[in-house]
C-alpha cells in the first residue's frame, strides 16, 4: 500500500469527526495512490507524500472559489496542487490541498440518489487526481481523468459516476 501523510482539518459544516474522516480519507486516497502507482506506473517518492484535506461549508468554499478561481459560487471540491505537475510525472513530497464543501456534496449526493459517503469518495478521488496534474478542461483531458476516476472507484467497489451521460 502506498502510504500518504494526510492532514485533516474540519473548519465548518456538519462533518463526521476528524478521526472518522482521517480513517475514511486515508483508505480512499491510499487506494487511489496504489492504483496510480501500479496501474498507471505513476512513480511515488520514497517518503510518504503529504496532502491536506479541508472539510468546510458552502460559505467558505464560495469565498475560496471567488478568490482563487474568480467564480463567486459554492462548488463541491477544489484542489490546489503544491507544484505544477504534468500527468504521470513524479510528485514531490507535498502534493497540495483538497477542500470539500458539505452542503454541496450532500445536495449532489441526494440529487444523484447516491449515499453521502459514495459521493465523498468520488470527490476525494477527483480532487486527488487534480493534485497529480490531471484536469478536465479539454475533452481529451476529461476523458483521461474520468477514466482514471472510474477505474479507481471500481477498485473501491463503486459504480461509474459518469455512466449516465453520453461519452465525451
C-alpha positions in Angstrom: 0.0 0.0 0.0 1.3 3.4 -1.0 1.5 5.5 2.2 0.3 9.1 2.4 0.6 11.6 5.2 -2.8 13.3 5.3 -3.6 16.3 7.4 -7.3 16.7 8.2 -9.0 20.0 9.1 -12.7 20.3 9.8 -13.4 24.0 9.5 -17.2 24.3 9.1 -20.2 22.1 8.3 -21.8 19.0 9.7 -19.0 16.6 9.1 -18.1 13.4 11.0 -15.3 13.6 13.5 -11.7 14.3 12.3 -10.8 10.7 13.3 -13.6 9.3 11.2 -12.6 11.5 8.3 -9.0 10.6 8.7 -9.7 6.9 8.5 -12.1 7.2 5.6 -10.0 9.5 3.6 -6.8 7.6 4.2 -8.5 4.4 2.9 -9.8 6.1 -0.2 -6.7 8.1 -1.1 -4.2 5.3 -0.4 -6.2 3.1 -2.7 -6.1 5.8 -5.4 -2.4 6.2 -4.9 -1.9 2.4 -5.2 -3.9 2.5 -8.4 -1.7 5.3 -9.8 1.5 3.5 -8.8 0.6 0.0 -10.1 -1.9 0.5 -12.9 -0.6 3.8 -14.3 3.1 3.4 -13.5 3.0 6.7 -11.5 6.2 6.8 -9.5 6.0 7.8 -5.9 8.7 9.3 -3.7 10.3 7.0 -1.1 8.9 9.1 1.7 5.1 9.3 2.0 3.8 12.4 0.1 1.8 14.9 2.2 -1.5 16.5 1.5 -4.1 18.3 3.4 -7.9 17.9 3.4 -10.1 20.7 4.4 -13.7 19.9 5.2 -15.8 23.0 5.2 -19.2 24.5 4.2 -20.6 26.3 1.2 -20.0 29.8 2.6 -16.3 29.1 3.0 -15.7 27.3 -0.3 -17.6 30.0 -2.1 -15.1 32.6 -0.7 -12.2 30.4 -1.8 -13.7 29.8 -5.2 -14.2 33.5 -5.7 -10.7 34.4 -4.6 -8.8 31.7 -6.5 -11.0 30.9 -9.5 -12.9 34.1 -9.8 -16.2 32.2 -9.6 -18.4 33.6 -6.9 -20.4 30.5 -6.1 -20.0 27.4 -4.0 -18.6 24.2 -5.5 -18.2 20.6 -4.4 -14.4 20.3 -4.3 -11.4 22.5 -5.0 -7.8 21.3 -5.4 -4.6 23.2 -5.0 -1.5 21.3 -6.2 1.6 22.3 -4.3 3.6 22.3 -7.6 2.7 22.3 -11.3 2.7 18.7 -12.4 2.2 17.0 -15.7 0.0 13.9 -15.5 2.2 10.8 -15.0 5.2 12.7 -13.6 6.8 12.2 -10.2 5.0 14.0 -7.4 7.0 15.9 -4.8 6.9 15.4 -1.1 4.0 17.8 -0.8 1.0 17.1 -3.1 -1.2 20.0 -2.1 -4.7 20.7 -0.6 -8.2 19.5 -1.3 -11.2 21.4 0.0 -14.6 19.8 0.2 -18.0 21.6 0.9 -20.5 19.7 3.0 -23.8 21.2 1.7 -22.9 21.0 -2.0 -21.7 17.4 -1.5 -24.9 16.4 0.4 -27.2 18.1 -2.1 -25.4 16.5 -5.1 -25.5 13.0 -3.4 -29.2 13.3 -2.9 -29.8 14.6 -6.4 -27.8 11.6 -7.8 -29.5 9.2 -5.5 -26.1 8.1 -4.0 -25.1 7.7 -0.4 -23.1 10.7 1.0 -20.0 8.5 1.6 -20.0 7.3 -2.0 -20.1 10.8 -3.4 -17.5 12.0 -0.9 -15.3 9.1 -2.2 -15.7 10.3 -5.8 -14.9 13.9 -4.9 -11.8 12.9 -2.9 -10.6 10.8 -5.9 -11.4 13.7 -8.2 -9.5 16.2 -6.1 -6.6 13.8 -5.6 -6.2 13.4 -9.4 -6.0 17.2 -9.8 -3.0 17.2 -7.4 -1.3 14.9 -9.9 -1.8 17.2 -12.8 -5.0 15.7 -14.3 -7.7 18.1 -15.4 -10.9 18.1 -17.3 -10.9 21.4 -19.2 -10.3 19.9 -22.6 -12.3 16.9 -23.8 -9.2 14.6 -24.2 -8.0 15.6 -20.7 -11.5 15.0 -19.3 -11.7 11.6 -20.9 -8.4 10.5 -19.3 -9.2 11.9 -15.9 -12.8 10.5 -15.8 -11.4 7.1 -17.0 -9.0 7.1 -14.1 -11.7 8.1 -11.6 -14.0 5.4 -12.9 -11.3 2.7 -12.6 -10.2 3.8 -9.1 -13.9 3.9 -7.9 -14.4 0.4 -9.4 -11.5 -0.8 -7.4 -13.3 0.6 -4.3 -16.5 -1.2 -5.3 -18.3 1.9 -6.6 -20.2 2.5 -9.8 -19.1 4.7 -12.7 -20.1 8.3 -11.8 -20.1 9.2 -15.4 -22.1 6.2 -16.7 -25.4 8.1 -17.0 -24.2 10.7 -19.6 -23.0 10.4 -23.1 -19.3 9.9 -23.8 -17.1 12.8 -24.5 
